[in-house]
Each structure stands twice: as structure tokens, then as C-alpha cells.
């Protein structure tokens, strides 16, 4: 189902998204060699609950954690664990917050210390592709316009666009219609209407676009084991320009203080 939201409902998603953005920043402060991904998950969950929210992902279809933490060749849906981050890793942190009966959803991929130049470029360009997609997420356009914008931006650099995983509507439910692929044809797919709220989330690979699901039933990694990056915003469809409901502001403040900026 595709649900159109009122301005009041969109404002409630935005309030949820502020807690989400600040939870991401608490995680960003800790990302460094030697930290376990489980420690990051604990910090995020505590912050969300301390601010009257609950983690959208925890318990969702049996998912065991507040964060999806995906390191290096893991694209999405990785479990927090005892794995200790190493210099040169990259780590995608995907999180959702349920507050005031509405979900918000966003993801950010971080470098751990110094990473290879080609990996740093992948992060920067995946980040940029998110905004290329958002630029086309306006009333009157179609889902294919968003996917085409992401795909055409990253494929010029020789990157792969994951096909098996897509963005989605978000609101009272974590996953609503429509699906939002990161590839597509201009002018194709459902028409975007004011009041739609979408999670747009490019998942881009340094090598081939093919992925495989691990035996845990969740973890998705690249088949060639080359790194993948993932960035996500929740946006509201408006006339002329999308309204970004989630925020990277708090993350980027932390990264600037730590000289970790990626874009």
C-alpha cells in the first residue's frame, strides 16, 4: 500500500528523524579501530530509548539488533557482533526510529581510519548519488526518474548498482509501498505524489553488482567480496523539491571534528 501523509504526519516523522540523526552521531563518535560493532549497537539503542523512541529494526521479522551494521563487502543487514573494526575498513550503519507511531530510516557509511583512495571515492560518490536521486523525488516525476538518476551517476565510474535490494515507502510501517529501486528508466514506474514519504537508499558496489545472502538469512554481501557503500534518507515528496526528513547534520559535525569528512 502507498499511504499519502498529511503535513501533521510528516512533522511526526521529522521528529522521529531528529532522534535518529542524533543516534547516528553518537555512533559516529565511536567509530575507530578496535571498537566492536556490538558496542555501537548498544550505544544507539540506549540513546533511542532514552529519547522515548524504540529501534525500528529490533525484532523486525526476527532481526536481533537496533542497527544493521555492514562492514566492507557486506552491503546491508549485517548483524552487530564481537568483530573489532580495523584500520581501512568501511562500515555502513543503518538505523530506524519508531516514535509517535511513525518510523524514520537512514543509513551512512563511514571510513575507519585511513581507507584506500578508491574506497574513499566509492563512499563520496555513493553519498552524491543519494542526493542525485532525491533531486528527482518531486511530485509529478516517477519512481524510474529517481532510480535512473542514481544509476546513471554511479555507473559512469564503473560501479555496480545492487538490484535485489531497494528503497521503500516509510511511515506508520517501516516498509510501505512503493518500492524505490536504485536503477530504472526515466518516466517509468508509479507517479510520485505530494504526501508520499520514501526511504531512498543507494547500495553501490566497487566491483560487480551481484550479491549473495549468507546462511543467517539476513546478511547480504557482494559475490566478488569487493566493498559496498550505502547511504539513505527519508524524504517527503513535495512540488518542486523533496523535503529531506532525516538529517546527516549531527553526523557531519562529528566527522568534521574528527577529520573524517567523506564529501
C-alpha positions as semicolon CSV with decimal commas, in nm:
position;residue;x (nm);y (nm);z (nm)
1;X;0,000;0,000;0,000
2;X;0,106;0,357;-0,076
3;X;-0,001;0,592;0,203
4;X;-0,016;0,968;0,149
5;X;0,063;1,163;0,466
6;X;-0,073;1,492;0,591
7;X;0,164;1,773;0,687
8;X;0,099;1,682;1,051
9;X;0,203;1,323;0,992
10;X;0,514;1,433;0,805
11;X;0,605;1,653;1,100
12;X;0,582;1,349;1,330
13;X;0,819;1,156;1,102
14;X;1,054;1,456;1,117
15;X;1,053;1,446;1,499
16;X;1,140;1,075;1,488
17;X;1,412;1,157;1,235
18;X;1,577;1,409;1,468
19;X;1,626;1,139;1,731
20;X;1,755;0,910;1,457
21;X;2,008;1,166;1,333
22;X;2,139;1,222;1,685
23;X;2,161;0,846;1,747
24;X;2,371;0,815;1,432
25;X;2,601;1,088;1,564
26;X;2,651;0,903;1,893
27;X;2,765;0,602;1,687
28;X;2,986;0,821;1,465
29;X;3,175;0,944;1,773
30;X;3,289;0,587;1,849
31;X;3,385;0,453;1,507
32;X;3,756;0,374;1,523
33;X;3,990;0,073;1,510
34;X;3,935;-0,169;1,799
35;X;3,568;-0,091;1,864
36;X;3,328;-0,385;1,832
37;X;3,016;-0,345;1,622
38;X;2,812;-0,472;1,920
39;X;2,932;-0,174;2,124
40;X;2,799;0,060;1,856
41;X;2,463;-0,114;1,858
42;X;2,434;-0,084;2,238
43;X;2,504;0,291;2,228
44;X;2,244;0,351;1,955
45;X;1,972;0,151;2,128
46;X;2,029;0,321;2,462
47;X;2,020;0,666;2,303
48;X;1,697;0,592;2,113
49;X;1,521;0,452;2,421
50;X;1,646;0,742;2,638
51;X;1,469;0,974;2,393
52;X;1,135;0,793;2,413
53;X;1,175;0,606;2,087
54;X;1,226;0,243;2,004
55;X;1,460;0,089;1,744
56;X;1,255;0,012;1,433
57;X;1,472;-0,282;1,331
58;X;1,494;-0,472;1,660
59;X;1,259;-0,768;1,640
60;X;1,151;-0,682;1,285
61;X;1,097;-1,025;1,127
62;X;1,327;-1,154;1,399
63;X;1,617;-0,914;1,340
64;X;1,819;-0,919;1,664
65;X;1,958;-0,565;1,691
66;X;1,890;-0,191;1,674
67;X;2,143;-0,138;1,396
68;X;2,217;-0,313;1,072
69;X;2,597;-0,295;1,066
70;X;2,761;-0,393;0,740
71;X;3,140;-0,397;0,711
72;X;3,342;-0,389;0,386
73;X;3,187;-0,634;0,137
74;X;2,863;-0,664;0,336
75;X;2,608;-0,447;0,159
76;X;2,326;-0,441;0,414
77;X;2,158;-0,630;0,701
78;X;2,476;-0,731;0,881
79;X;2,445;-0,828;1,248
80;X;2,632;-0,638;1,520
81;X;2,888;-0,876;1,668
82;X;3,217;-0,907;1,851
83;X;3,403;-0,806;1,534
84;X;3,655;-0,532;1,609
85;X;3,687;-0,261;1,345
86;X;4,024;-0,238;1,173
87;X;4,210;0,048;1,008
88;X;4,099;0,062;0,644
89;X;3,754;-0,092;0,699
90;X;3,435;0,079;0,595
91;X;3,118;0,038;0,798
92;X;2,758;0,101;0,693
93;X;2,530;0,187;0,984
94;X;2,158;0,160;0,903
95;X;1,908;0,258;1,171
96;X;1,538;0,327;1,216
97;X;1,349;0,500;1,495
98;X;0,985;0,447;1,587
99;X;0,846;0,746;1,776
100;X;0,495;0,896;1,797
101;X;0,372;0,596;1,592
102;X;0,593;0,682;1,294
103;X;0,916;0,537;1,161
104;X;1,217;0,717;1,016
105;X;1,503;0,536;0,842
106;X;1,853;0,640;0,738
107;X;2,198;0,497;0,673
108;X;2,553;0,629;0,650
109;X;2,880;0,457;0,554
110;X;3,195;0,555;0,743
111;X;3,566;0,506;0,681
112;X;3,760;0,353;0,971
113;X;4,088;0,543;0,986
114;X;4,265;0,574;0,652
115;X;4,099;0,383;0,368
116;X;4,220;0,317;0,016
117;X;4,163;0,608;-0,225
118;X;3,933;0,404;-0,447
119;X;3,720;0,309;-0,145
120;X;3,704;0,669;-0,027
121;X;3,588;0,765;-0,376
122;X;3,317;0,497;-0,360
123;X;3,184;0,649;-0,036
124;X;3,185;1,003;-0,174
125;X;3,014;0,909;-0,499
126;X;2,752;0,688;-0,333
127;X;2,673;0,980;-0,099
128;X;2,642;1,209;-0,401
129;X;2,418;0,960;-0,581
130;X;2,172;0,974;-0,290
131;X;2,126;1,346;-0,350
132;X;2,104;1,292;-0,726
133;X;1,811;1,059;-0,659
134;X;1,649;1,296;-0,408
135;X;1,673;1,577;-0,665
136;X;1,430;1,381;-0,886
137;X;1,194;1,285;-0,599
138;X;0,933;1,552;-0,671
139;X;0,561;1,546;-0,736
140;X;0,483;1,459;-1,098
141;X;0,801;1,258;-1,156
142;X;0,806;0,880;-1,146
143;X;0,996;0,622;-0,942
144;X;1,204;0,543;-1,252
145;X;1,333;0,902;-1,258
146;X;1,479;0,856;-0,910
147;X;1,639;0,520;-0,991
148;X;1,776;0,645;-1,323
149;X;1,940;0,943;-1,150
150;X;2,120;0,718;-0,901
151;X;2,217;0,458;-1,160
152;X;2,344;0,697;-1,425
153;X;2,551;0,888;-1,170
154;X;2,738;0,588;-1,027
155;X;2,771;0,374;-1,339
156;X;2,982;0,643;-1,506
157;X;3,251;0,549;-1,252
158;X;3,219;0,177;-1,327
159;X;3,037;0,091;-1,004
160;X;2,767;-0,172;-0,963
161;X;2,409;-0,093;-0,858
162;X;2,256;-0,365;-0,641
163;X;1,926;-0,477;-0,793
164;X;1,796;-0,720;-0,528
165;X;1,751;-0,454;-0,258
166;X;1,554;-0,133;-0,291
167;X;1,430;0,173;-0,105
168;X;1,069;0,189;0,009
169;X;0,785;0,391;0,148
170;X;0,805;0,456;0,522
171;X;0,562;0,592;0,782
172;X;0,335;0,408;1,023
173;X;0,502;0,095;0,887
174;X;0,877;0,053;0,842
175;X;0,825;-0,077;0,489
176;X;0,540;0,061;0,280
177;X;0,482;0,096;-0,093
178;X;0,617;0,189;-0,336
179;X;0,950;0,013;-0,383
180;X;1,225;0,257;-0,482
181;X;1,495;0,083;-0,691
182;X;1,833;0,247;-0,746
183;X;1,810;0,178;-1,118
184;X;1,539;0,242;-1,371
185;X;1,415;0,425;-1,676
186;X;1,301;0,783;-1,683
187;X;0,926;0,824;-1,697
188;X;0,858;0,468;-1,577
189;X;0,701;0,334;-1,258
190;X;0,450;0,477;-1,011
191;X;0,397;0,852;-1,019
192;X;0,524;1,049;-0,721
193;X;0,256;1,244;-0,535
194;X;0,266;1,502;-0,260
195;X;0,243;1,333;0,078
196;X;0,441;1,023;-0,016
197;X;0,727;0,956;0,225
198;X;1,010;0,746;0,085
199;X;1,336;0,596;0,207
200;X;1,581;0,647;-0,081
201;X;1,892;0,435;-0,027
202;X;2,160;0,374;-0,291
203;X;2,354;0,049;-0,235
204;X;2,656;0,068;-0,461
205;X;2,945;-0,175;-0,515
206;X;3,306;-0,114;-0,609
207;X;3,301;-0,423;-0,832
208;X;3,023;-0,635;-0,978
209;X;2,665;-0,569;-0,874
210;X;2,584;-0,931;-0,785
211;X;2,518;-1,020;-0,421
212;X;2,454;-1,330;-0,212
213;X;2,264;-1,386;0,112
214;X;2,458;-1,555;0,390
215;X;2,325;-1,858;0,580
216;X;2,199;-1,640;0,867
217;X;1,914;-1,537;0,635
218;X;1,994;-1,167;0,666
219;X;2,349;-1,065;0,575
220;X;2,388;-0,958;0,212
221;X;2,740;-0,937;0,071
222;X;2,898;-0,886;-0,269
223;X;2,980;-1,207;-0,457
224;X;3,325;-1,074;-0,553
225;X;3,389;-0,959;-0,192
226;X;3,472;-0,606;-0,302
227;X;3,343;-0,323;-0,079
228;X;2,995;-0,172;-0,098
229;X;2,859;0,160;0,031
230;X;2,510;0,255;0,148
231;X;2,354;0,594;0,224
232;X;1,987;0,662;0,299
233;X;1,748;0,947;0,372
234;X;1,376;0,950;0,442
235;X;1,214;1,221;0,228
236;X;0,868;1,368;0,172
237;X;0,751;1,426;-0,184
238;X;0,668;1,791;-0,250
239;X;0,619;2,009;-0,556
240;X;0,946;2,135;-0,699
241;X;1,181;1,991;-0,435
242;X;1,175;1,696;-0,196
243;X;1,180;1,765;0,177
244;X;1,455;1,564;0,347
245;X;1,313;1,448;0,679
246;X;1,615;1,265;0,818
247;X;1,939;1,451;0,877
248;X;2,314;1,396;0,843
249;X;2,382;1,728;1,016
250;X;2,480;1,574;1,351
251;X;2,687;1,301;1,185
252;X;2,875;1,553;0,973
253;X;2,951;1,773;1,275
254;X;3,115;1,472;1,442
255;X;3,305;1,376;1,126
256;X;3,434;1,732;1,082
257;X;3,557;1,736;1,443
258;X;3,732;1,404;1,383
259;X;3,867;1,499;1,036
260;X;3,672;1,211;0,885
261;X;3,464;1,401;0,625
262;X;3,383;1,193;0,317
263;X;3,226;1,458;0,092
